[in-house]
Amino acid sequence: MSSEKTEQMTTTSEPFTSTYSYLTEEEKKMNEDYEWCLNDPDVRRQYGNQVVVAHQRRIWGAGKDHLAAWDDAQKHPDCPHRQMCVFVVVPCLAPASLDPSAGA
């Protein structure tokens, strides 16, 4: 790398921002489903400590492991293809999260 390019890189004070998205639209939707399963209180309350199969903010199946969750999901005749679903180990909702006054 030339010293001119090195100097430009070290003197730039602006943070690097990319204008490119490396995820397809379908991958973005899958990521949103994944985040929803991890963070939604209702999902965590109902499916905490289980693996769920999710697609388009719908839980298609749940079980003690990935295979059990997929077997449960396949009981639905309109279950999406496996490659379209996300498999998420859902964290349990902590008791403190249930009572908003517990942290006060």
Secondary structure, DSSP 8 states (H G I E B T S, - for coil): --HHHHHHHHH--S--------S-HHHHHHHHHHHHHHH-HHHHHHHTTSEEEESSS-EEEEESSHHHHHHHHTTSTT---GGG-EEEE-----HHHH-TTTT-
